[in-house]
Amino acid sequence: MDEFSTRTYGTSSGLDNRPLFGETSARDRIINLAVGGVTFVVVLVTVIGSFVFPSPPPRPLNVFFAVCILLACGSTIVLIYWYRQGDLEPKFRNLIYYMLASIVLLCLCANLYFFDVR
């Protein structure tokens, strides 16, 4: 418990070294790794696909699409960082999952556009 910085967590009786949300369960960690891993792979495939398909050199519109997806990922990464630091309440976890699902769907749309699926 020494690795946590000293915070009061809204208590007036003194300093407390407990993490804000307690220890996460193994199930929560597995879900977080699975959702994060799938999202990372989908975003990576989309960004690489934007530069490679339909043929090099890349189309500027494809690169712009990939940059927009990366910007959406940036805000989600900041929320995840704040959540893991304990600065956000647990209810924001659902918002993070929603944003990750939106990013995956945006990547799906981008890949359908890049590969010219009709």
N, C-alpha and C positions, 0 to 999 in steps of 0.2 A: 504494500500500500504506500510505500514511500515515494513511488514514482509519480504520484498525483500531486499537483500543486495545491497549496493550502487555499481553500475557499470557504466561505461561510454558508453558501447555498440557502440564503434567506433565513438562517437561524441567527438569533440575536445573542445566544448564550455562549458564543465563542467560535473558534475555528474548527473545521471538520475536514478530515482527509479522505472522506468517502467519495467515490465517483458519483456524479449527479444522477445517473440513471441506473446505477448498480451494475453488476456483472451481466454481460449478455450470455444467453444460453448457447449451447453448441448448435441447436437448431437455427437460431437467428443468424449465427455466423455463417452457416452453410447456405442459408437462403441469400444472405448478402453477397457471398462469394459467387454463387450461381448467377444471380441477377446481374451483378457487376461484371462477371466474366463474359456472359453472353452479350451484354451491351458493348463491352470493350471490343470483342471480336467483330461484331456487326459494324461498329463505327470504323474499325481498322480496315475491314474489307471495303467499306464505302469510300473512305478517303483514298485508298490505293486504287480502287476502281475509277475514281474521278480523274486520276492522272493517266491511267493506262487505257481505258476504253473510251471511245470506240477504237481509236488508234493514236499513238503518240504523234505529234505533240498534243497535249490535252486541250479540250475546248474550254474557253474561259468561263462559260456558264456552268460546266461541271465543277470546275475549281471553286467558283463562287458558292455553289450548292454545298460543297464539302466544307468551306470556311464557315458558312452559316450553321452547319451541324456541329462543328467544333466549338463555335461560340455558345451554342446551347449546352454543350457538354461542359464548358467552362463554368457556367453558373451552377450547374448541378454538382460539379466537383467542389465548388465553394460551399454549397449547402451540406454536402457530405462531410467536409472538413469541419465545419462548425458543429454539426451534429455529433461527430466523434469527439470533439473537444468538450462537449457538454454545454454549449452555448444555446442550443435549441431544445425545445421540449420534444418528448417522444412522439407527439402527434404529427410532427414534421416528417417522420419516416414515411408516412403514406404519401406525402407530397413528393418526396424524393423518388419513391417507386413510380408515381404517376409521371414524373418528368423523365425517368429512364424509359418507361414504356413509350412515351411520346417521341423520344429520341430514336428508339428502335423502329417505330412506325415511319418516322421521317427518313431514316436510312433505307427502309424498304421502298419507299416512294422514290428516293434518289437512285437506288439500284435499278428499279424498273425503268426509270428514265435513262440512265446510263446505258443499259443494255437494250434499249429501244423495244421494250415488250409492248405489243399492241393488244 
